[in-house]
């Protein structure tokens, strides 16, 4: 009986561990993925402005981090488009600050959020959006709330990850998967229909697009921005 219980316990641990493995780890090996360092602490060569090529003056490299100082400058996007990817990054914010990372963003609109779903960057404790789980830190903004997240307070670094494969999307925070969704599924369509995105025809409609870092008028820092994508 003890051996059976021990075996079952080991099996449970293995199942739990597998459930916390992202989609890329399940379906790709290191030889099929290419890693691109989008920000290494010294250069913004992989980015441009969303509305114009030039990056606004509010984006600065300070102590090997990418800092947005809150004074304006507009959203910035990667020069390259991505289809399937695993984006990892560290982030921290000022008390009460708000920002975001959007993905599969297309150009030509007045704002990137008209096309790109958003990984919310936020100080939950002092910003009003933190009171609604659907708009709290690490949420798929306005649609899917994070589950069982362990958020570090303003001023401390958090580790974020966005995994997109086909229509499947995952948000990770500090090593834990907190959001799992499928774009275009019945559940997704219902949530969009019940949200402010319902009339946004280009929202989450493109199979590829840019990564976007948001200018929300607050101070935010990023570092170690890397993306893995199929070769």
C-alpha positions as CSV (number, residue, x, y, z in Angstrom):
1,X,0.0,0.0,0.0
2,X,2.8,2.4,0.9
3,X,4.5,1.7,-2.5
4,X,1.2,2.4,-4.4
5,X,0.8,5.7,-2.5
6,X,4.4,6.6,-3.2
7,X,3.9,5.8,-6.9
8,X,0.7,7.9,-7.1
9,X,2.4,10.8,-5.4
10,X,5.3,10.7,-7.9
11,X,2.8,10.6,-10.8
12,X,0.9,13.6,-9.4
13,X,4.1,15.6,-9.2
14,X,5.0,14.7,-12.8
15,X,1.5,15.7,-14.0
16,X,1.7,19.0,-12.1
17,X,5.2,19.7,-13.6
18,X,4.0,18.9,-17.1
19,X,1.1,21.3,-16.8
20,X,3.6,24.1,-16.0
21,X,5.5,23.5,-19.2
22,X,4.9,26.0,-21.9
23,X,3.8,25.1,-25.4
24,X,7.2,25.6,-27.0
25,X,8.9,23.2,-24.6
26,X,6.2,20.6,-25.4
27,X,6.5,20.8,-29.2
28,X,10.0,22.2,-30.1
29,X,13.5,21.4,-29.2
30,X,16.4,23.8,-29.0
31,X,17.5,23.0,-32.5
32,X,14.2,24.1,-34.1
33,X,14.1,27.5,-32.3
34,X,16.1,30.7,-32.9
35,X,16.8,33.1,-30.0
36,X,16.9,36.8,-30.8
37,X,18.0,39.2,-28.1
38,X,15.7,42.2,-28.6
39,X,17.3,44.3,-25.8
40,X,20.7,43.5,-24.4
41,X,21.1,46.6,-22.2
42,X,23.0,48.7,-24.8
43,X,21.0,49.1,-28.0
44,X,17.5,49.7,-29.3
45,X,18.4,48.6,-32.8
46,X,15.6,46.1,-32.9
47,X,12.9,48.7,-32.1
48,X,11.3,51.7,-33.8
49,X,8.4,54.0,-32.9
50,X,4.9,52.8,-33.6
51,X,3.7,56.0,-35.4
52,X,7.1,56.9,-36.8
53,X,10.5,55.3,-37.3
54,X,12.2,57.4,-34.7
55,X,12.0,56.3,-31.0
56,X,10.6,59.0,-28.7
57,X,12.9,60.7,-26.2
58,X,11.0,59.2,-23.2
59,X,12.7,55.8,-23.9
60,X,16.1,55.7,-22.4
61,X,18.8,53.2,-21.7
62,X,19.8,53.6,-18.0
63,X,22.1,51.2,-16.1
64,X,21.7,48.5,-18.7
65,X,17.8,48.7,-18.5
66,X,15.3,50.1,-20.9
67,X,13.5,52.8,-19.0
68,X,10.4,54.8,-20.1
69,X,10.5,58.0,-18.1
70,X,6.8,58.9,-18.5
71,X,7.4,62.2,-20.3
72,X,6.0,61.0,-23.7
73,X,7.5,59.5,-26.8
74,X,4.9,57.0,-27.9
75,X,4.7,53.3,-28.1
76,X,7.6,51.4,-29.6
77,X,7.5,48.2,-31.6
78,X,10.0,45.6,-32.9
79,X,11.1,46.1,-36.5
80,X,10.6,42.4,-37.1
81,X,7.2,40.6,-37.2
82,X,6.7,37.3,-35.4
83,X,4.1,34.5,-35.9
84,X,4.8,31.8,-33.2
85,X,7.1,32.8,-30.4
86,X,8.2,32.7,-26.8
87,X,8.9,36.3,-25.5
88,X,10.7,36.6,-22.1
89,X,11.4,39.9,-20.3
90,X,11.9,41.4,-16.9
91,X,9.8,44.4,-15.8
92,X,9.2,46.7,-12.9
93,X,7.1,49.8,-12.4
94,X,6.9,52.9,-10.2
95,X,4.2,52.8,-7.5
96,X,0.8,53.2,-9.2
97,X,2.2,52.8,-12.7
98,X,0.7,51.2,-15.8
99,X,2.2,49.9,-19.0
100,X,1.8,46.8,-21.2
101,X,3.4,44.5,-23.7
102,X,1.3,43.9,-26.9
103,X,1.9,41.2,-29.5
104,X,0.9,40.5,-33.1
105,X,0.5,44.2,-33.5
106,X,-0.1,45.6,-37.0
107,X,0.7,49.1,-38.1
108,X,-1.6,51.7,-39.7
109,X,-3.9,52.3,-36.8
110,X,-4.0,55.2,-34.3
111,X,-2.8,52.9,-31.5
112,X,-1.3,49.4,-31.3
113,X,-4.0,48.1,-28.9
114,X,-6.5,48.2,-31.7
115,X,-4.8,45.1,-33.1
116,X,-2.6,43.6,-30.4
117,X,-3.7,41.7,-27.3
118,X,-1.9,42.9,-24.2
119,X,0.1,41.5,-21.3
120,X,-0.8,44.0,-18.6
121,X,2.1,45.6,-16.8
122,X,0.8,47.2,-13.5
123,X,1.2,48.0,-9.9
124,X,-1.9,46.2,-8.7
125,X,-1.8,47.8,-5.2
126,X,-2.0,51.4,-6.2
127,X,-3.5,51.6,-9.7
128,X,-7.2,51.4,-10.2
129,X,-6.9,48.6,-12.8
130,X,-5.5,46.4,-10.1
131,X,-9.0,46.1,-8.5
132,X,-10.3,44.2,-11.5
133,X,-8.6,40.9,-12.1
134,X,-9.3,41.2,-15.9
135,X,-7.1,44.3,-16.0
136,X,-4.6,43.4,-13.3
137,X,-0.9,42.6,-13.8
138,X,-0.2,39.7,-16.2
139,X,-3.8,39.6,-17.4
140,X,-4.7,39.2,-21.0
141,X,-6.0,42.7,-20.7
142,X,-9.8,42.9,-20.5
143,X,-10.4,39.3,-21.4
144,X,-8.6,36.7,-19.2
145,X,-7.6,37.2,-15.6
146,X,-4.4,35.7,-14.2
147,X,-4.7,32.7,-11.9
148,X,-2.6,32.0,-8.8
149,X,-0.1,34.7,-9.7
150,X,2.8,35.8,-7.4
151,X,3.3,39.5,-8.2
152,X,6.3,41.4,-6.7
153,X,5.6,44.9,-5.5
154,X,6.3,48.1,-7.4
155,X,10.1,48.8,-7.6
156,X,11.0,45.1,-7.7
157,X,11.7,43.1,-10.8
158,X,9.1,40.6,-12.1
159,X,9.8,38.0,-14.8
160,X,7.3,37.9,-17.6
161,X,6.8,35.5,-20.5
162,X,4.3,35.4,-23.4
163,X,4.0,32.2,-25.4
164,X,2.0,32.2,-28.7
165,X,1.7,29.2,-30.9
166,X,-1.0,29.3,-33.6
167,X,-4.1,30.5,-31.8
168,X,-2.9,29.4,-28.4
169,X,-1.7,32.1,-25.9
170,X,-0.1,31.8,-22.5
171,X,1.0,34.5,-20.1
172,X,3.6,33.7,-17.4
173,X,4.6,35.6,-14.3
174,X,7.6,34.8,-12.1
175,X,7.9,31.2,-13.4
176,X,4.2,30.3,-13.3
177,X,1.7,30.1,-16.1
178,X,-1.2,32.5,-15.1
179,X,-3.2,32.8,-18.3
180,X,-4.1,30.3,-21.0
181,X,-6.4,31.1,-23.9
182,X,-7.2,30.2,-27.5
183,X,-7.8,33.1,-29.9
184,X,-11.0,32.5,-32.0
185,X,-12.4,29.8,-29.7
186,X,-16.1,30.0,-28.6
187,X,-14.9,31.2,-25.2
188,X,-12.7,33.8,-26.7
189,X,-15.4,35.1,-29.1
190,X,-17.9,35.4,-26.2
191,X,-15.4,37.3,-24.0
192,X,-14.6,39.7,-26.9
193,X,-18.3,40.2,-27.6
194,X,-18.8,41.2,-23.9
195,X,-15.8,43.6,-23.9
196,X,-14.8,46.9,-25.3
197,X,-13.0,45.1,-28.2
198,X,-16.3,43.9,-29.7
199,X,-16.2,46.4,-32.6
200,X,-12.5,46.5,-33.1
201,X,-12.3,44.5,-36.4
202,X,-8.5,44.2,-36.4
203,X,-8.2,43.1,-32.7
204,X,-6.3,39.8,-32.5
205,X,-7.1,39.2,-36.2
206,X,-3.5,39.0,-37.6
207,X,-1.5,35.7,-37.5
208,X,1.7,37.7,-37.2
209,X,2.8,41.1,-36.0
210,X,5.1,43.2,-34.0
211,X,5.9,43.2,-30.3
212,X,5.0,46.5,-28.7
213,X,6.1,48.2,-25.5
214,X,3.5,50.7,-24.3
215,X,3.8,54.4,-23.4
216,X,1.1,54.8,-20.8
217,X,2.6,58.0,-19.3
218,X,4.1,56.2,-16.3
219,X,7.7,55.1,-15.5
220,X,8.4,51.5,-16.3
221,X,11.6,49.5,-16.8
222,X,12.4,46.5,-19.0
223,X,15.5,44.3,-19.2
224,X,16.6,40.9,-20.7
225,X,14.1,41.0,-23.6
226,X,14.5,37.9,-25.6
227,X,12.3,36.1,-28.1
228,X,12.5,32.5,-29.4
229,X,10.8,31.6,-32.6
230,X,10.9,28.8,-35.1
231,X,13.8,29.0,-37.6
